[in-house]
């Protein structure tokens, strides 16, 4: 039997260690490349929402009907005309009974609109000239005019037309900035005033339309 020297044994031991390390590294590399059953997979998700501009107004009081009647010229203060106002309440020449109504429609109040969009808006109004409304009769006293007011506190924050001005058949500014929010502050009223001369011929007087237009503003 051939004796193995210590030197030979040491060489064999080193060789065995090197082979063992190499096999271990090879095995680990294969495990990393393999698909591991049961591993949790994650994928990204997202939620999107796009709010579009909506410029919109809703005219929820669209009729002013003063009914039929005549000027009460038997009163000295009403000798020449009667003034009727449709605003937050109906006013007959400051309650002087200058207008004698022969029909009794519901006492008219002003026009009223709501900003029901999602943008602040400007409001313009276009209506008939006094001559057009009264068909050329009753000049120069006959008149139809308008003004604007907040129907809810703080609705129109700029450009409110607070005194009566005559319609002139062009677009006139009623509010420079009508808010859309909060919902308790988005209403605007348009008051209407007519001055009826005592000598106005018998007949019906009305406008074909009053146009209210909204345009978005910051």
C-alpha positions as a Markdown table, in Angstrom:
| # | Residue | x | y | z |
|---|---|---|---|---|
| 1 | Unk | 0.0 | 0.0 | 0.0 |
| 2 | Unk | 1.3 | 3.4 | -1.0 |
| 3 | Unk | 1.3 | 6.0 | 1.8 |
| 4 | Unk | -0.2 | 9.4 | 0.9 |
| 5 | Unk | 1.9 | 12.2 | 2.1 |
| 6 | Unk | 0.5 | 15.1 | 4.1 |
| 7 | Unk | 1.3 | 17.3 | 1.2 |
| 8 | Unk | -0.9 | 15.3 | -1.1 |
| 9 | Unk | -3.8 | 15.2 | 1.4 |
| 10 | Unk | -3.7 | 19.0 | 1.7 |
| 11 | Unk | -3.8 | 19.4 | -2.1 |
| 12 | Unk | -6.8 | 17.1 | -2.3 |
| 13 | Unk | -8.6 | 19.0 | 0.5 |
| 14 | Unk | -8.1 | 22.4 | -1.3 |
| 15 | Unk | -9.4 | 20.9 | -4.5 |
| 16 | Unk | -12.5 | 19.6 | -2.8 |
| 17 | Unk | -13.2 | 23.0 | -1.3 |
| 18 | Unk | -12.8 | 24.8 | -4.6 |
| 19 | Unk | -15.2 | 22.3 | -6.3 |
| 20 | Unk | -17.7 | 22.6 | -3.6 |
| 21 | Unk | -17.7 | 26.5 | -3.7 |
| 22 | Unk | -18.1 | 26.4 | -7.5 |
| 23 | Unk | -21.1 | 24.1 | -7.4 |
| 24 | Unk | -22.7 | 26.2 | -4.7 |
| 25 | Unk | -22.4 | 29.4 | -6.7 |
| 26 | Unk | -23.7 | 27.6 | -9.8 |
| 27 | Unk | -26.8 | 26.4 | -7.9 |
| 28 | Unk | -27.5 | 29.8 | -6.4 |
| 29 | Unk | -27.4 | 31.4 | -9.9 |
| 30 | Unk | -29.9 | 28.9 | -11.2 |
| 31 | Unk | -32.3 | 29.5 | -8.3 |
| 32 | Unk | -32.2 | 33.3 | -9.0 |
| 33 | Unk | -33.1 | 32.7 | -12.6 |
| 34 | Unk | -35.9 | 30.3 | -11.9 |
| 35 | Unk | -39.5 | 31.5 | -11.4 |
| 36 | Unk | -40.4 | 31.1 | -7.7 |
| 37 | Unk | -43.9 | 29.8 | -7.1 |
| 38 | Unk | -46.0 | 31.9 | -4.7 |
| 39 | Unk | -44.1 | 35.2 | -5.1 |
| 40 | Unk | -46.3 | 38.3 | -4.7 |
| 41 | Unk | -46.7 | 40.4 | -7.9 |
| 42 | Unk | -47.7 | 44.1 | -7.9 |
| 43 | Unk | -49.0 | 46.2 | -10.7 |
| 44 | Unk | -49.6 | 50.0 | -10.6 |
| 45 | Unk | -53.2 | 51.4 | -10.8 |
| 46 | Unk | -54.6 | 54.9 | -11.2 |
| 47 | Unk | -57.9 | 56.8 | -11.0 |
| 48 | Unk | -58.6 | 59.8 | -13.3 |
| 49 | Unk | -61.3 | 62.5 | -13.3 |
| 50 | Unk | -61.8 | 65.4 | -15.7 |
| 51 | Unk | -64.1 | 68.3 | -14.7 |
| 52 | Unk | -65.3 | 70.2 | -17.8 |
| 53 | Unk | -66.3 | 73.8 | -18.0 |
| 54 | Unk | -70.1 | 74.4 | -17.8 |
| 55 | Unk | -71.3 | 77.9 | -18.4 |
| 56 | Unk | -75.0 | 77.8 | -17.8 |
| 57 | Unk | -77.8 | 80.0 | -16.4 |
| 58 | Unk | -81.4 | 79.0 | -15.5 |
| 59 | Unk | -84.2 | 81.6 | -15.8 |
| 60 | Unk | -86.6 | 80.2 | -13.3 |
| 61 | Unk | -88.9 | 83.4 | -13.2 |
| 62 | Unk | -89.3 | 84.3 | -16.8 |
| 63 | Unk | -92.6 | 86.2 | -17.1 |
| 64 | Unk | -93.7 | 89.7 | -16.0 |
| 65 | Unk | -97.4 | 90.2 | -16.6 |
| 66 | Unk | -98.9 | 93.5 | -15.4 |
| 67 | Unk | -102.3 | 92.5 | -16.7 |
| 68 | Unk | -104.8 | 95.0 | -18.1 |
| 69 | Unk | -106.0 | 98.3 | -16.7 |
| 70 | Unk | -105.8 | 102.1 | -17.2 |
| 71 | Unk | -104.2 | 105.2 | -15.7 |
| 72 | Unk | -106.3 | 106.7 | -12.9 |
| 73 | Unk | -106.3 | 110.3 | -14.1 |
| 74 | Unk | -108.8 | 111.4 | -11.5 |
| 75 | Unk | -106.0 | 111.6 | -9.0 |
| 76 | Unk | -103.9 | 114.7 | -9.3 |
| 77 | Unk | -100.6 | 112.8 | -8.8 |
| 78 | Unk | -101.6 | 110.4 | -11.6 |
| 79 | Unk | -102.7 | 112.9 | -14.2 |
| 80 | Unk | -100.0 | 112.1 | -16.7 |
| 81 | Unk | -98.9 | 108.6 | -16.1 |
| 82 | Unk | -98.7 | 105.5 | -14.0 |
| 83 | Unk | -95.5 | 103.7 | -13.0 |
| 84 | Unk | -95.5 | 100.0 | -12.4 |
| 85 | Unk | -92.6 | 98.1 | -10.9 |
| 86 | Unk | -92.0 | 94.4 | -10.8 |
| 87 | Unk | -89.2 | 93.8 | -8.3 |
| 88 | Unk | -89.0 | 91.9 | -5.1 |
| 89 | Unk | -92.6 | 93.0 | -4.8 |
| 90 | Unk | -95.2 | 94.6 | -7.1 |
| 91 | Unk | -95.4 | 98.4 | -6.8 |
| 92 | Unk | -98.1 | 100.6 | -8.3 |
| 93 | Unk | -96.6 | 104.1 | -8.4 |
| 94 | Unk | -95.4 | 103.7 | -4.8 |
| 95 | Unk | -98.9 | 102.5 | -3.8 |
| 96 | Unk | -100.6 | 105.7 | -5.0 |
| 97 | Unk | -103.2 | 103.7 | -7.0 |
| 98 | Unk | -102.3 | 105.4 | -10.3 |
| 99 | Unk | -103.0 | 102.2 | -12.1 |
| 100 | Unk | -106.5 | 100.7 | -12.1 |
| 101 | Unk | -106.3 | 97.0 | -12.9 |
| 102 | Unk | -109.3 | 95.5 | -14.7 |
| 103 | Unk | -107.7 | 92.0 | -14.6 |
| 104 | Unk | -106.0 | 90.5 | -11.6 |
| 105 | Unk | -103.0 | 88.3 | -12.6 |
| 106 | Unk | -100.7 | 87.3 | -9.8 |
| 107 | Unk | -98.9 | 90.4 | -8.8 |
| 108 | Unk | -95.7 | 90.2 | -10.8 |
| 109 | Unk | -92.2 | 90.2 | -9.4 |
| 110 | Unk | -89.0 | 90.6 | -11.4 |
| 111 | Unk | -87.2 | 88.1 | -13.6 |
| 112 | Unk | -84.9 | 85.8 | -11.7 |
| 113 | Unk | -82.0 | 83.5 | -12.8 |
| 114 | Unk | -79.6 | 81.1 | -11.3 |
| 115 | Unk | -76.0 | 80.5 | -12.2 |
| 116 | Unk | -76.3 | 76.7 | -12.4 |
| 117 | Unk | -72.9 | 76.1 | -14.1 |
| 118 | Unk | -69.5 | 75.7 | -12.6 |
| 119 | Unk | -68.0 | 79.0 | -13.7 |
| 120 | Unk | -68.4 | 82.6 | -12.6 |
| 121 | Unk | -70.2 | 84.5 | -15.3 |
| 122 | Unk | -71.0 | 87.9 | -16.6 |
| 123 | Unk | -74.6 | 88.6 | -17.4 |
| 124 | Unk | -75.9 | 90.8 | -20.2 |
| 125 | Unk | -79.5 | 91.7 | -21.0 |
| 126 | Unk | -81.1 | 92.8 | -24.2 |
| 127 | Unk | -84.6 | 94.1 | -24.5 |
| 128 | Unk | -86.9 | 96.3 | -26.6 |
| 129 | Unk | -86.6 | 100.1 | -26.9 |
| 130 | Unk | -89.4 | 102.1 | -25.2 |
| 131 | Unk | -90.6 | 103.1 | -28.7 |
| 132 | Unk | -90.6 | 99.5 | -29.8 |
| 133 | Unk | -92.4 | 98.2 | -26.8 |
| 134 | Unk | -95.1 | 100.9 | -26.9 |
| 135 | Unk | -95.3 | 100.7 | -30.7 |
| 136 | Unk | -94.2 | 104.3 | -31.1 |
| 137 | Unk | -97.1 | 105.5 | -28.9 |
| 138 | Unk | -96.9 | 107.7 | -25.8 |
| 139 | Unk | -93.5 | 109.3 | -26.4 |
| 140 | Unk | -91.7 | 110.9 | -24.7 |
| 141 | Unk | -93.1 | 109.7 | -21.4 |
| 142 | Unk | -93.6 | 106.0 | -22.2 |
| 143 | Unk | -90.7 | 103.9 | -21.0 |
| 144 | Unk | -89.7 | 100.4 | -20.2 |
| 145 | Unk | -86.5 | 100.0 | -18.1 |
| 146 | Unk | -84.7 | 97.5 | -15.9 |
| 147 | Unk | -82.2 | 97.1 | -13.1 |
| 148 | Unk | -80.4 | 94.2 | -11.5 |
| 149 | Unk | -80.1 | 93.2 | -7.9 |
| 150 | Unk | -78.8 | 90.3 | -5.8 |
| 151 | Unk | -81.6 | 87.8 | -5.3 |
| 152 | Unk | -79.4 | 86.1 | -2.7 |
| 153 | Unk | -76.8 | 87.9 | -0.6 |
| 154 | Unk | -73.4 | 88.4 | -2.3 |
| 155 | Unk | -74.4 | 86.7 | -5.6 |
| 156 | Unk | -73.1 | 89.5 | -8.0 |
| 157 | Unk | -69.8 | 90.7 | -6.6 |
| 158 | Unk | -69.1 | 93.4 | -9.3 |
| 159 | Unk | -70.9 | 95.4 | -12.0 |
| 160 | Unk | -74.4 | 95.3 | -10.5 |
| 161 | Unk | -76.8 | 97.7 | -12.4 |
| 162 | Unk | -78.6 | 99.1 | -9.3 |
| 163 | Unk | -80.7 | 101.9 | -10.8 |
| 164 | Unk | -83.3 | 101.7 | -13.6 |
| 165 | Unk | -82.1 | 102.3 | -17.1 |
| 166 | Unk | -84.0 | 102.1 | -20.4 |
| 167 | Unk | -83.7 | 99.1 | -22.7 |
| 168 | Unk | -82.1 | 100.2 | -25.9 |
| 169 | Unk | -82.2 | 97.0 | -28.1 |
| 170 | Unk | -78.4 | 96.4 | -27.4 |
| 171 | Unk | -76.8 | 94.0 | -24.9 |
| 172 | Unk | -76.3 | 95.8 | -21.6 |
| 173 | Unk | -74.3 | 94.6 | -18.6 |
| 174 | Unk | -76.4 | 93.4 | -15.7 |
| 175 | Unk | -73.6 | 91.9 | -13.6 |
| 176 | Unk | -69.9 | 91.8 | -14.1 |
| 177 | Unk | -69.3 | 88.7 | -12.0 |
| 178 | Unk | -72.1 | 86.4 | -10.9 |
| 179 | Unk | -70.8 | 83.6 | -8.6 |
| 180 | Unk | -71.6 | 79.9 | -9.1 |
| 181 | Unk | -70.7 | 78.8 | -5.6 |
| 182 | Unk | -71.9 | 78.6 | -2.9 |
| 183 | Unk | -75.4 | 77.6 | -4.0 |
| 184 | Unk | -77.0 | 80.1 | -1.6 |
| 185 | Unk | -75.3 | 82.9 | -3.4 |
| 186 | Unk | -75.8 | 82.4 | -7.2 |
| 187 | Unk | -79.1 | 84.1 | -8.0 |
| 188 | Unk | -79.7 | 87.4 | -9.8 |
| 189 | Unk | -82.9 | 89.3 | -10.2 |
| 190 | Unk | -83.9 | 91.6 | -13.0 |
| 191 | Unk | -86.5 | 94.2 | -12.0 |
| 192 | Unk | -88.8 | 95.7 | -14.7 |
| 193 | Unk | -90.4 | 99.1 | -14.7 |
| 194 | Unk | -93.0 | 100.5 | -17.1 |
| 195 | Unk | -94.2 | 104.1 | -17.3 |
| 196 | Unk | -97.6 | 104.2 | -18.9 |
| 197 | Unk | -98.8 | 107.6 | -20.3 |
| 198 | Unk | -102.4 | 108.5 | -19.6 |
| 199 | Unk | -103.2 | 109.0 | -23.3 |
| 200 | Unk | -101.8 | 105.7 | -24.5 |
| 201 | Unk | -104.1 | 104.2 | -27.1 |
| 202 | Unk | -106.1 | 101.1 | -26.2 |
| 203 | Unk | -104.3 | 97.9 | -27.1 |
| 204 | Unk | -101.9 | 95.2 | -26.0 |
| 205 | Unk | -98.2 | 96.1 | -25.5 |
| 206 | Unk | -95.5 | 93.4 | -25.1 |
| 207 | Unk | -92.0 | 92.5 | -26.1 |
| 208 | Unk | -91.2 | 89.5 | -28.2 |
| 209 | Unk | -88.3 | 88.5 | -26.0 |
| 210 | Unk | -85.8 | 89.7 | -23.5 |
| 211 | Unk | -82.4 | 88.0 | -23.9 |
| 212 | Unk | -80.2 | 87.1 | -21.0 |
| 213 | Unk | -76.7 | 85.9 | -21.9 |
| 214 | Unk | -73.9 | 84.5 | -19.7 |
| 215 | Unk | -70.2 | 84.4 | -20.5 |
| 216 | Unk | -67.5 | 82.7 | -18.3 |
| 217 | Unk | -65.3 | 85.0 | -16.3 |
| 218 | Unk | -62.6 | 84.3 | -13.7 |
